[in-house]
Amino acid sequence: MPVSRLVELLTQNRNTLVYPPIWNDPYEAVELRTQQAYPLFKDSADGAIKVGRPFVGEPIRAGTLVYGTPAEYQYYCQSWSAADESETMWRAYSPNSDSVRISISANALLDQSSLALPDYAIYFGKVTYWPRNVIESLASDGQANRRLQGGRVREGEPWGRSWALSLLKKRDAFRHEEEFRLIAIRGQSLMSTKIRADLLQHEIDPLSLLSRVQIDPRCTKSDEIISEVRHVGFLGEITKSSLFEPPNLHVWNSSHPRDWIP
């Protein structure tokens, strides 16, 4: 994350989740975003526009009726990664070479989010990766998606679980991220009121969550970053990644020990 966001987290004690459809991946939450489409017909006898009703005369195609999804703006996510450090991840998430990688306690994050958002169903789960054609097949199943988007809960199943499982699906192309997600789903009492907000924020105690900060290996101002993060109260480990440190090219080529004096 950018250093500015880390400083904001530490000073404002506020965690931020995002509405997944605004992310770059067009397949985010695809099952929850598909819209139900039905053919419209005009009855040649009485001129009425009908959807699947008995016709007095001949049906004449008169367009398409599209229903919006009831799941819109009802769920929010935050992404984390269990992947080992890699050049690919640094370049993808630190485009200016000055971002940081933070380590947290997942259990503490889940507990604090649940307490701060009592009207939401909170989940923390591992993303599963699927072939693109499988994701597209799931998205094109109109009947299944209508049931899913309606929030139907099976007996004994906690509210929002089916949505959470859907939000944990991504295409194989993203497998290298080894992603985990914090998910917040609006409770049943909130479903009737829709607020079009791209962000969901809640109070949090960041100092009890964070254990380590690692600076981009390409960063040229690591001392400034360390000073800035220390200034706002973080006392944990701060290191600069050694990914791009050069190897030792001075090889001791002698039978004598390095400290030998004749």
HUJOMO-V301112 format. One record per pair of residues at least 12 apart in sequence whose C-alpha atoms are under 10 Angstrom apart, sorted by the first residue. I is the first residue (numbers start at 0). J is the second residue. Records with the same first field share a line. If there is no record, write none. Layout:
I = J, J
This chain:
0 = 89, 92, 93, 97, 98, 99, 100, 101, 214
1 = 92, 93, 94, 95, 96, 97, 98, 99, 100
2 = 97, 98, 99, 100, 214, 224, 225, 227, 228
3 = 98, 99, 224, 227, 228
4 = 98, 99
5 = 98, 99, 100, 101, 205, 212, 228, 231
6 = 224, 227, 228, 229, 230, 231, 232, 233
7 = 231
8 = 202, 203, 204, 205, 206, 231
9 = 203, 204, 205, 206, 209, 228, 231, 232, 233
10 = 205, 231, 232
11 = 202, 203, 204, 205
12 = 200, 201, 202, 203, 204, 205, 206
13 = 199, 200, 201, 202, 203, 204, 205
14 = 77, 108, 112, 199, 200, 201, 202, 203, 204, 205
15 = 75, 76, 77, 198, 199, 200, 201, 202, 203
16 = 74, 75, 76, 77, 78, 180, 181, 182, 183, 197, 198, 199, 200, 201
17 = 74, 75, 76, 77, 78, 182, 183, 196, 197, 198, 199, 200
18 = 71, 72, 73, 74, 75, 76, 77, 182, 183, 195, 196, 197, 198, 199
19 = 72, 74, 75, 76, 77, 78, 166, 197, 198
20 = 32, 71, 72, 75, 197
21 = 197, 198
24 = 169, 170, 173
26 = 131, 134, 135, 138, 168, 169, 170
27 = 165, 166, 167, 168, 169, 170
28 = 74, 138, 162, 163, 165, 166, 167, 168, 169
29 = 134, 135, 137, 138, 139, 144, 165, 166, 168, 169
30 = 68, 70, 134, 135, 136, 137, 138, 139, 140, 141, 143, 144, 145, 147, 148, 162, 165, 166, 168
31 = 68, 69, 70, 71, 73, 74, 138, 144, 145, 147, 148, 149, 162, 165, 166
32 = 67, 68, 69, 70, 71, 72, 138, 144, 148
33 = 66, 67, 68, 70, 138, 139, 140, 141, 144, 145, 148
34 = 65, 66, 67, 68, 69, 138, 139, 141, 144, 145, 148
35 = 64, 65, 66, 67, 68, 139, 140, 141, 142, 144, 145
36 = 63, 64, 65, 66, 67, 141
37 = 50, 51, 62, 63, 64, 65, 66
38 = 50, 51, 60, 61, 62, 63, 64, 65
39 = 51, 58, 59, 60, 61, 62, 63, 64, 65
40 = 52, 54, 57, 58, 59, 60, 61, 62, 63
41 = 54, 56, 57, 58, 59, 60, 61, 62
42 = 54, 55, 56, 57, 58, 59, 60, 61
43 = 55, 56, 57, 58, 59
44 = 56, 57, 58
45 = 57
46 = 58, 59
48 = 60, 61, 62
49 = 61
50 = 63, 64
68 = 144, 145, 148, 149
69 = 145, 147, 148, 149, 150, 190, 191, 193
70 = 147, 148, 149, 150, 162, 184, 185, 190, 193
71 = 148, 190, 193, 194, 195
72 = 184, 185, 190, 193, 194, 195, 196, 197, 198
73 = 119, 162, 183, 184, 185, 186, 189, 190, 192, 193, 194, 195, 196
74 = 119, 120, 121, 159, 162, 163, 166, 182, 183, 184, 185, 186, 197, 198, 199
75 = 121, 163, 166, 180, 181, 182, 183, 184, 185, 196, 197, 198, 199, 200
76 = 121, 122, 123, 163, 166, 167, 179, 180, 181, 182, 183, 184, 198, 199
77 = 123, 179, 180, 181, 182, 183, 199
78 = 123, 126, 176, 178, 179, 180, 181, 182
79 = 101, 102, 103, 105, 123, 125, 126, 176, 177, 178, 179, 180, 181
80 = 100, 102, 125, 126, 175, 176, 177, 178, 179, 180
81 = 102, 125, 175, 176, 177, 178, 179
82 = 174, 175, 176, 177, 178, 179
83 = 175, 176, 177
84 = 100, 240, 242
85 = 175, 176, 242
86 = 215, 216, 242, 243
87 = 175, 176
88 = 175, 176
89 = 214, 215, 216, 217
90 = 215, 217
92 = 215
93 = 214, 215, 217, 218
95 = 215, 217, 218
96 = 214, 215, 216, 217, 218, 219, 220
97 = 214, 215, 216, 217, 218, 219, 220, 221, 224
98 = 213, 214, 215, 216, 217, 218, 221, 224
99 = 212, 213, 214, 215, 216, 218, 221, 224, 237, 238, 239, 240
100 = 211, 212, 213, 214, 215, 237, 238, 239, 240
101 = 208, 209, 210, 211, 212, 213, 214, 236, 237
102 = 208, 209, 210, 211, 212, 213, 236
103 = 205, 206, 207, 208, 209, 210, 211, 212
104 = 207, 208, 209, 210
105 = 123, 124, 179, 180, 181, 208, 209
106 = 123, 208
107 = 203, 204, 205, 207, 208, 209
108 = 123, 181, 203, 204, 205, 207, 208, 209
109 = 121, 122, 123, 181, 182
111 = 201, 202, 203, 204, 205, 207, 208
112 = 181, 182, 183, 200, 201, 202, 203
113 = 183, 201
114 = 201, 202, 203
115 = 200, 201, 202, 203
116 = 183, 184, 185, 186, 199, 200, 201, 202
117 = 185, 186
118 = 183, 184, 185, 186, 187, 188, 189
119 = 158, 159, 182, 183, 184, 185, 186, 187, 188, 189
120 = 157, 158, 159, 160, 163, 182, 183, 184, 185, 186, 187
121 = 158, 159, 160, 163, 181, 182, 183, 184, 185, 186
122 = 159, 160, 163, 164, 180, 181, 182, 183, 184
123 = 163, 167, 179, 180, 181, 182, 183
124 = 163, 164, 166, 167, 178, 179, 180, 181, 182
125 = 164, 167, 168, 177, 178, 179, 180, 181
126 = 164, 165, 166, 167, 168, 169, 170, 173, 174, 176, 177, 178, 179, 180
127 = 164, 165, 166, 167, 168, 169, 170, 171, 173, 174, 177, 178, 179
128 = 167, 168, 169, 170, 171, 172, 173, 174, 175, 177, 178
129 = 168, 169, 170, 171, 172, 173, 174
130 = 169, 170, 171, 172
131 = 169, 170, 171, 172
132 = 170
133 = 170
134 = 168, 169, 170, 171
135 = 170
137 = 165
147 = 159, 161, 162, 165
148 = 161, 162
149 = 162
150 = 162, 187, 190
158 = 184, 185, 186, 187
159 = 182, 183, 184, 185, 186, 187
160 = 184
162 = 182, 184
163 = 180, 181, 182, 183, 184
164 = 182
166 = 180, 182
167 = 179, 180, 181, 182
183 = 199
205 = 233
206 = 232, 233, 234, 235
207 = 233
209 = 233, 234, 235, 236
210 = 233, 234, 235, 236, 237
211 = 233, 234, 235, 236, 237, 238
212 = 225, 228, 233, 235, 236, 237, 238, 239, 240
213 = 225, 236, 237, 238, 239, 240, 241
214 = 237, 238, 239, 240, 241
215 = 238, 239, 240, 241, 242, 243
216 = 238, 239, 240, 241, 242, 243, 244
217 = 239, 240, 241, 242, 243, 244
218 = 239, 240
221 = 237, 238, 239
222 = 239
224 = 237
225 = 237, 238, 239
